Amino acid sequence: MKYTQIKELNFSKDIILPCKKDDLESIKHLLPIENPNFDGSFLTHNLVYGKEGNKIYLVGLGEQKNEAHLEDTFHKFCFETKKYWGENIQFFSKNLSKESLKKAVIGLEMAQYVIGAFKSTKEEIKEINIEFVSTEDIQKELEEGQFTGEAINKIKALVDAPPNIKTPEYLGDWAKKSSKDSNYKCTVFKQKELEKKGFDAVLSVGKGSINKPVVIVNEYTPKKSKKIDIALVGKGITFDSGGISIKGSTNLHYMKSDMGGAAVVLGVVELVAKLKLNINIVGIVAAAENAVDAESYRPGDVIDSYSGKTIEIIDTDAEGRLVLADGISYAIKKFNPEYLIDLATLTGSVVRTLGYAAAGMFTQNQEMANSMSAIGYTYHERVWQLPMFEDYEADLKSDVADIKNFNGKPIEGAINAAKFLEFFTEKHPKWMHLDIAGVSFGASQYAKMKSATGFGIQLITNFIKEKVTK
């Protein structure tokens, strides 16, 4: 998809005409009929034909102040109608603010995602130029919208990729290519380097797989200061069998999505670099495959970690928090960032708590929590804060190690995991954990099976823009 700007509307070409309910009167002069059967409702669109036989697509934006769903509106509209478009189509943008215009572009770009990348017969993608009609300079919004939509599509492709392709090393290769294309530094630690540096928890999780673990460190540091403004840490379990605490077979094929947090971290660093934000950011991905083998770590084992703290293994299916523990400890010891956020498809418990409508948010920093919550509502990537009371710490005490990785109870699972991670944060004052298990991957109107959503790209990038760069 190509996005360009023009100054005047050509009434003989096809036109995309977005409007809220209150806009219908003001745009009637652009329509060939006086009373179109259309009320401007959210997620609706209608087609009328112009006087010269051109198509005019009316796209409903809902109520006057309801703009949280703009991306969804244009995603749905483009997905359902682009097959009828020619090589050029105009977009009448007078009724949209610059911020809303950017959201519209994100939605249009999201509709370009093709889930069937591994089919023998590929879907034909035609190049379409969308001409945005505006007398203002909107090039920045068009570019940022396109870059954001592309980042969302890229991480969706990563999460949807099959696990025999998407190994830990594949994620490392993806990051290396991205760093060259987007001008940031990428370092990939492999087996020997992980052993030398002491990433013992990552190594333990990956012991049972032929596809060995890696830790990816992406650095975008345009500022002269050496201070790191924010570090992101992502769980990169490219397939999760559960290990010796093996999962049931139902929906096991969906465990290819257990690197959703890693995908967000990879995507955000690339997007920040493309947008050339004035921020020093580090993205760390701890990637492993949790498989079953004679060398697999066991329930009852005591393992070391990068932090130097020992961990008693109660359940090998609580592996994501182990690789995150090493990633968090490395971020603090190596970079000492001002902000530290980890993201992970960590627990089924958070899905049972919040369903598929919001991510679980855990932090002791209420200012961060308030900001993240507000941004989540604005960009429709919502988060909901869950408690981090000291009462929960007793369940993690071990007789034989510094901490155990699971409380063994069918309650408080998401909180228990968050408290485990907190143990490795060295009481960092601006740390936050986001459990995105229910929002990273799920049912979609654009696929027959569950698939990636792209959740997190806008949430984290806009947190960085609104909170970290100020």
PLY file of the C-alpha trace (Angstrom):
ply
format ascii 1.0
element vertex 470
property float x
property float y
property float z
element edge 469
property int vertex1
property int vertex2
end_header
0.00 0.00 0.00
1.27 3.47 -0.90
0.07 6.67 0.79
0.40 10.08 -0.87
-1.12 13.52 -0.39
-3.11 15.61 -2.87
-4.72 19.04 -2.38
-8.05 18.71 -4.19
-10.68 16.03 -4.68
-11.21 14.61 -8.16
-14.94 13.81 -8.37
-14.45 11.34 -11.22
-12.24 8.98 -9.14
-13.25 6.51 -6.46
-13.48 8.15 -3.03
-13.26 6.98 0.60
-15.49 9.32 2.61
-15.22 8.84 6.39
-17.90 10.47 8.52
-19.33 10.46 12.02
-23.06 10.58 12.61
-22.94 14.36 12.96
-21.02 14.80 9.69
-23.68 13.61 7.25
-25.26 17.02 6.70
-21.91 18.68 5.99
-20.89 16.16 3.30
-24.16 15.84 1.41
-22.83 18.18 -1.28
-20.20 15.53 -2.08
-22.78 12.80 -2.64
-24.82 12.06 -5.77
-27.95 11.27 -3.71
-29.51 13.39 -1.01
-30.38 10.75 1.58
-28.00 7.76 1.55
-29.11 4.74 3.54
-26.30 5.25 6.03
-26.14 6.61 9.58
-22.37 6.76 10.18
-22.37 4.03 12.85
-19.10 2.53 14.06
-17.73 -0.36 11.95
-20.20 0.22 9.11
-19.64 1.23 5.51
-21.83 1.75 2.48
-21.28 2.18 -1.25
-22.96 4.74 -3.47
-22.11 5.57 -7.08
-21.10 9.03 -8.23
-22.48 10.86 -11.24
-19.66 9.56 -13.42
-20.05 5.97 -12.23
-17.23 6.20 -9.69
-17.51 4.46 -6.33
-17.96 6.49 -3.15
-17.38 4.52 0.06
-19.03 5.98 3.14
-17.12 4.81 6.24
-18.86 5.15 9.61
-16.83 6.54 12.50
-19.53 6.26 15.15
-20.23 8.95 17.71
-18.55 12.34 17.53
-16.07 11.65 20.35
-15.55 7.91 19.86
-12.17 7.52 18.15
-10.67 4.59 20.10
-11.83 2.16 17.40
-10.63 4.02 14.31
-7.99 1.43 13.45
-10.60 -1.34 13.69
-12.99 0.61 11.47
-10.53 1.11 8.63
-9.03 -2.36 9.05
-12.45 -3.93 8.57
-13.43 -1.56 5.75
-10.23 -2.10 3.78
-10.19 -5.85 4.35
-13.73 -6.21 2.99
-13.60 -3.77 0.05
-10.02 -3.43 -1.26
-10.60 -6.15 -3.86
-12.93 -3.71 -5.61
-10.46 -0.81 -5.61
-8.45 0.27 -8.61
-4.80 1.27 -8.58
-5.71 4.70 -7.15
-8.35 5.72 -4.66
-8.88 9.04 -2.89
-9.36 9.53 0.85
-11.29 12.63 1.92
-9.62 13.47 5.24
-11.27 16.78 6.13
-13.38 15.20 8.87
-10.37 13.71 10.67
-7.80 15.29 12.98
-4.14 14.52 12.26
-4.05 11.97 15.07
-7.21 10.33 13.76
-5.77 10.31 10.26
-2.73 8.43 11.55
-5.02 5.86 13.17
-6.89 5.46 9.89
-3.63 4.72 8.06
-2.69 2.16 10.72
-6.00 0.38 10.11
-5.59 0.46 6.35
-2.07 -0.95 6.65
-3.20 -3.69 9.06
-5.60 -4.91 6.36
-2.58 -5.76 4.20
-1.53 -8.62 6.49
-1.73 -12.01 4.79
-1.89 -14.90 7.25
-1.29 -17.63 4.64
2.45 -17.03 4.25
3.20 -20.76 4.15
0.60 -21.80 1.60
1.88 -23.20 -1.69
-0.40 -20.81 -3.57
0.11 -17.24 -2.41
-2.59 -14.59 -2.34
-2.00 -11.96 -5.00
-1.39 -8.53 -3.49
-1.97 -5.59 -5.79
-0.26 -2.26 -5.28
-2.77 0.46 -4.42
-2.06 4.17 -4.03
-4.32 5.95 -1.55
-4.38 9.70 -2.19
-5.23 11.67 0.95
-6.99 14.92 0.19
-5.82 17.65 2.57
-4.64 21.26 2.39
-2.53 20.72 5.55
0.85 18.99 5.58
0.05 15.43 6.67
3.19 13.61 5.47
4.37 12.93 9.04
1.05 11.30 9.97
0.99 9.21 6.80
4.51 7.96 7.41
4.04 7.24 11.10
0.76 5.46 10.44
2.37 3.29 7.77
5.40 2.44 9.92
3.14 1.54 12.86
0.85 -0.62 10.73
3.85 -2.38 9.21
5.28 -3.09 12.68
1.97 -4.59 13.81
1.85 -6.79 10.71
5.44 -7.93 11.21
4.90 -9.08 14.77
1.65 -10.78 13.78
3.60 -12.71 11.15
6.14 -13.73 13.79
3.52 -14.94 16.26
1.57 -16.80 13.57
4.68 -18.51 12.15
4.95 -22.29 12.75
7.38 -23.43 15.45
9.48 -25.59 13.12
10.36 -22.37 11.28
10.29 -19.91 14.18
13.08 -21.27 16.37
14.99 -19.12 18.89
17.76 -18.69 16.33
15.17 -17.57 13.75
14.13 -14.76 16.09
17.80 -13.77 16.35
18.16 -13.70 12.57
14.96 -11.63 12.29
16.37 -9.09 14.75
19.71 -8.90 12.92
18.00 -8.18 9.61
15.73 -5.62 11.24
18.70 -3.85 12.83
20.42 -3.49 9.46
17.25 -2.23 7.78
16.33 0.21 10.56
19.77 1.30 11.80
20.12 0.02 15.34
22.52 -2.38 17.07
21.66 -6.05 17.52
23.64 -8.64 19.50
22.61 -12.30 19.69
24.07 -14.45 22.48
24.10 -18.16 21.59
24.82 -21.29 23.64
28.49 -20.78 24.55
28.05 -17.09 25.25
24.99 -17.78 27.39
27.01 -20.30 29.41
29.90 -17.88 29.77
27.69 -14.98 30.85
25.60 -17.05 33.24
22.12 -17.08 31.68
21.45 -20.27 33.62
17.66 -20.03 33.77
17.38 -19.52 29.99
19.73 -22.46 29.43
17.74 -24.70 31.78
14.48 -24.05 29.96
16.08 -24.74 26.57
17.99 -27.90 27.56
15.36 -30.28 26.24
15.26 -28.92 22.70
17.45 -29.45 19.66
16.81 -25.76 18.92
19.11 -24.08 21.41
18.19 -20.86 23.24
19.42 -17.37 22.43
19.23 -13.98 24.11
18.74 -11.04 21.75
19.84 -7.54 22.77
18.67 -4.67 20.55
19.97 -1.16 21.23
18.78 2.08 19.68
20.70 4.94 21.33
20.62 8.18 19.28
21.12 10.43 22.33
24.62 11.49 23.34
23.90 10.49 26.91
24.80 6.90 27.78
21.77 6.66 30.05
19.17 4.12 28.90
15.70 5.65 29.11
13.78 2.40 28.87
14.48 -1.32 28.62
11.91 -3.79 27.35
12.18 -7.51 28.13
10.17 -10.08 26.19
9.38 -13.74 26.78
10.40 -15.64 23.66
9.25 -19.24 24.13
8.95 -20.26 20.48
7.06 -23.41 21.40
5.87 -24.54 24.81
5.19 -28.24 25.34
5.16 -27.67 29.09
8.34 -29.71 29.43
8.16 -32.69 31.77
5.06 -31.04 33.30
3.61 -31.61 29.85
0.51 -29.83 28.64
-2.61 -31.61 27.40
-2.99 -32.07 23.66
-6.02 -29.77 23.33
-4.96 -26.62 21.49
-1.29 -27.50 21.92
-0.68 -26.25 18.37
-1.41 -22.74 19.61
1.68 -22.84 21.83
3.63 -21.43 18.86
2.27 -18.09 20.12
4.14 -18.20 23.44
6.65 -15.64 22.18
4.07 -12.85 21.87
5.95 -10.68 24.38
9.20 -11.10 22.45
7.43 -10.08 19.25
6.25 -6.82 20.84
9.76 -6.01 22.05
11.26 -6.69 18.60
8.55 -4.65 16.89
8.70 -1.65 19.23
12.49 -1.26 18.96
12.25 -1.37 15.16
9.39 1.15 15.15
11.16 3.54 17.55
14.23 3.42 15.28
12.15 4.05 12.14
10.38 6.99 13.79
13.79 8.28 14.94
12.49 9.05 18.41
14.99 10.85 20.63
15.26 8.06 23.16
17.79 5.48 24.25
16.00 2.14 24.27
17.13 -1.44 24.78
15.05 -4.48 23.86
15.97 -7.85 25.36
14.42 -11.11 24.20
15.10 -14.31 26.12
14.22 -17.04 23.59
14.01 -20.80 24.12
11.93 -23.81 23.14
10.43 -25.72 26.07
10.57 -29.33 24.89
10.76 -32.83 26.41
14.00 -34.82 26.23
16.37 -36.82 28.40
18.22 -33.58 29.15
15.12 -31.58 30.10
15.06 -29.83 33.46
12.78 -31.49 36.01
10.31 -30.60 38.74
12.34 -30.64 41.95
15.52 -29.33 40.32
17.28 -26.31 41.75
18.74 -24.09 39.02
20.91 -21.00 38.99
20.03 -17.72 37.30
21.80 -14.68 35.84
21.05 -12.78 39.06
22.95 -15.33 41.15
19.74 -16.35 42.93
18.70 -20.01 42.98
15.29 -21.27 41.87
13.47 -24.44 42.89
11.49 -25.85 39.97
7.99 -26.90 40.98
6.49 -26.93 37.46
8.43 -26.93 34.20
5.41 -25.36 32.50
6.12 -22.19 34.50
9.10 -21.59 32.22
8.35 -18.13 30.86
9.04 -16.45 34.19
12.42 -18.20 34.30
13.69 -16.76 31.02
12.23 -13.37 31.96
14.07 -13.46 35.28
17.38 -13.71 33.43
16.35 -11.01 30.96
15.25 -8.62 33.72
18.43 -9.19 35.73
20.60 -8.61 32.66
18.71 -5.39 31.81
19.28 -4.00 35.31
22.91 -5.05 35.73
24.06 -4.15 32.22
21.97 -1.06 31.40
20.34 0.27 34.62
17.39 1.77 32.67
15.12 4.50 34.03
12.03 2.50 32.99
11.82 -1.29 32.82
8.85 -3.10 31.27
8.55 -6.81 30.58
5.88 -8.35 28.36
4.85 -11.98 28.21
2.10 -14.41 27.30
2.71 -15.66 30.79
-0.36 -17.28 32.38
-3.71 -18.82 31.63
-4.74 -17.30 34.95
-4.81 -13.79 33.51
-7.17 -15.00 30.76
-9.50 -16.50 33.38
-9.35 -13.17 35.23
-9.70 -10.63 32.40
-10.77 -12.71 29.42
-9.67 -11.40 26.04
-10.44 -7.72 26.64
-7.37 -6.51 28.56
-3.83 -7.37 29.58
-2.91 -7.85 33.23
-0.78 -4.97 34.54
1.48 -5.33 37.59
3.61 -2.61 39.14
4.32 -0.83 42.42
4.62 2.47 40.53
1.15 3.99 40.45
2.13 6.86 38.18
3.28 4.38 35.53
0.10 2.37 36.00
-2.14 5.41 35.54
-0.30 6.50 32.40
-0.31 3.03 30.84
-4.00 2.59 31.60
-4.94 5.92 29.99
-2.88 5.16 26.89
-4.46 1.73 26.66
-7.94 3.21 26.52
-6.90 5.82 23.95
-5.43 3.24 21.57
-7.80 0.38 22.42
-5.02 -1.80 23.81
-6.36 -1.89 27.32
-4.63 -2.98 30.52
-6.06 -3.63 33.97
-4.06 -3.34 37.17
-3.95 -6.34 39.50
-2.58 -6.26 43.08
1.02 -6.87 44.15
0.41 -7.27 47.91
3.15 -8.64 50.15
0.68 -11.32 51.22
1.40 -13.22 47.99
5.14 -13.56 48.67
4.78 -16.39 51.18
3.65 -18.76 48.43
7.02 -18.40 46.67
9.23 -19.30 49.64
11.35 -22.41 49.14
13.06 -24.66 51.68
15.92 -25.56 49.33
16.44 -22.48 47.16
16.04 -18.70 47.22
12.63 -18.90 45.53
10.36 -21.43 43.82
8.89 -20.88 40.37
5.27 -21.81 41.14
3.02 -21.91 44.18
1.37 -25.19 43.18
-2.11 -23.77 43.76
-5.01 -23.24 41.32
-5.39 -19.63 42.50
-3.69 -16.24 42.04
-1.63 -17.61 39.13
-0.98 -14.36 37.27
-0.17 -12.51 40.50
2.09 -15.33 41.67
4.05 -15.10 38.41
4.34 -11.31 38.72
5.62 -11.59 42.29
8.20 -14.13 41.11
9.46 -11.62 38.51
9.51 -8.82 41.08
12.01 -10.88 43.10
14.55 -10.30 40.29
13.96 -6.57 39.78
16.20 -5.39 42.65
13.23 -3.20 43.70
13.52 -1.16 40.50
11.31 1.91 41.10
9.88 2.02 37.56
9.30 -1.62 36.70
6.10 -2.95 35.17
5.03 -6.44 34.10
2.36 -6.91 31.42
0.77 -10.34 31.09
-0.62 -10.30 27.53
-1.70 -13.95 27.31
-5.35 -13.10 26.63
-4.81 -10.27 24.14
-1.80 -11.28 22.06
-3.46 -14.22 20.29
-7.13 -15.06 19.87
-10.24 -15.36 17.73
-10.36 -13.06 14.71
-12.82 -12.13 12.01
-9.88 -12.22 9.60
-8.88 -15.87 10.14
-10.61 -19.23 10.61
-8.47 -20.18 13.62
-6.99 -18.19 16.47
-4.29 -15.82 15.29
-2.07 -12.95 16.37
-3.60 -9.57 17.19
-0.57 -7.25 17.16
-1.43 -6.06 20.68
1.28 -4.00 22.39
2.92 -2.07 19.57
0.78 1.04 19.97
0.51 0.70 23.76
4.26 0.63 24.40
5.30 3.02 21.62
2.84 5.66 22.79
3.87 5.15 26.42
7.42 5.87 25.29
6.34 8.95 23.32
4.11 10.37 26.04
5.99 9.37 29.17
9.62 8.52 28.51
10.63 11.16 25.97
9.32 14.04 28.11
0 1
1 2
2 3
3 4
4 5
5 6
6 7
7 8
8 9
9 10
10 11
11 12
12 13
13 14
14 15
15 16
16 17
17 18
18 19
19 20
20 21
21 22
22 23
23 24
24 25
25 26
26 27
27 28
28 29
29 30
30 31
31 32
32 33
33 34
34 35
35 36
36 37
37 38
38 39
39 40
40 41
41 42
42 43
43 44
44 45
45 46
46 47
47 48
48 49
49 50
50 51
51 52
52 53
53 54
54 55
55 56
56 57
57 58
58 59
59 60
60 61
61 62
62 63
63 64
64 65
65 66
66 67
67 68
68 69
69 70
70 71
71 72
72 73
73 74
74 75
75 76
76 77
77 78
78 79
79 80
80 81
81 82
82 83
83 84
84 85
85 86
86 87
87 88
88 89
89 90
90 91
91 92
92 93
93 94
94 95
95 96
96 97
97 98
98 99
99 100
100 101
101 102
102 103
103 104
104 105
105 106
106 107
107 108
108 109
109 110
110 111
111 112
112 113
113 114
114 115
115 116
116 117
117 118
118 119
119 120
120 121
121 122
122 123
123 124
124 125
125 126
126 127
127 128
128 129
129 130
130 131
131 132
132 133
133 134
134 135
135 136
136 137
137 138
138 139
139 140
140 141
141 142
142 143
143 144
144 145
145 146
146 147
147 148
148 149
149 150
150 151
151 152
152 153
153 154
154 155
155 156
156 157
157 158
158 159
159 160
160 161
161 162
162 163
163 164
164 165
165 166
166 167
167 168
168 169
169 170
170 171
171 172
172 173
173 174
174 175
175 176
176 177
177 178
178 179
179 180
180 181
181 182
182 183
183 184
184 185
185 186
186 187
187 188
188 189
189 190
190 191
191 192
192 193
193 194
194 195
195 196
196 197
197 198
198 199
199 200
200 201
201 202
202 203
203 204
204 205
205 206
206 207
207 208
208 209
209 210
210 211
211 212
212 213
213 214
214 215
215 216
216 217
217 218
218 219
219 220
220 221
221 222
222 223
223 224
224 225
225 226
226 227
227 228
228 229
229 230
230 231
231 232
232 233
233 234
234 235
235 236
236 237
237 238
238 239
239 240
240 241
241 242
242 243
243 244
244 245
245 246
246 247
247 248
248 249
249 250
250 251
251 252
252 253
253 254
254 255
255 256
256 257
257 258
258 259
259 260
260 261
261 262
262 263
263 264
264 265
265 266
266 267
267 268
268 269
269 270
270 271
271 272
272 273
273 274
274 275
275 276
276 277
277 278
278 279
279 280
280 281
281 282
282 283
283 284
284 285
285 286
286 287
287 288
288 289
289 290
290 291
291 292
292 293
293 294
294 295
295 296
296 297
297 298
298 299
299 300
300 301
301 302
302 303
303 304
304 305
305 306
306 307
307 308
308 309
309 310
310 311
311 312
312 313
313 314
314 315
315 316
316 317
317 318
318 319
319 320
320 321
321 322
322 323
323 324
324 325
325 326
326 327
327 328
328 329
329 330
330 331
331 332
332 333
333 334
334 335
335 336
336 337
337 338
338 339
339 340
340 341
341 342
342 343
343 344
344 345
345 346
346 347
347 348
348 349
349 350
350 351
351 352
352 353
353 354
354 355
355 356
356 357
357 358
358 359
359 360
360 361
361 362
362 363
363 364
364 365
365 366
366 367
367 368
368 369
369 370
370 371
371 372
372 373
373 374
374 375
375 376
376 377
377 378
378 379
379 380
380 381
381 382
382 383
383 384
384 385
385 386
386 387
387 388
388 389
389 390
390 391
391 392
392 393
393 394
394 395
395 396
396 397
397 398
398 399
399 400
400 401
401 402
402 403
403 404
404 405
405 406
406 407
407 408
408 409
409 410
410 411
411 412
412 413
413 414
414 415
415 416
416 417
417 418
418 419
419 420
420 421
421 422
422 423
423 424
424 425
425 426
426 427
427 428
428 429
429 430
430 431
431 432
432 433
433 434
434 435
435 436
436 437
437 438
438 439
439 440
440 441
441 442
442 443
443 444
444 445
445 446
446 447
447 448
448 449
449 450
450 451
451 452
452 453
453 454
454 455
455 456
456 457
457 458
458 459
459 460
460 461
461 462
462 463
463 464
464 465
465 466
466 467
467 468
468 469
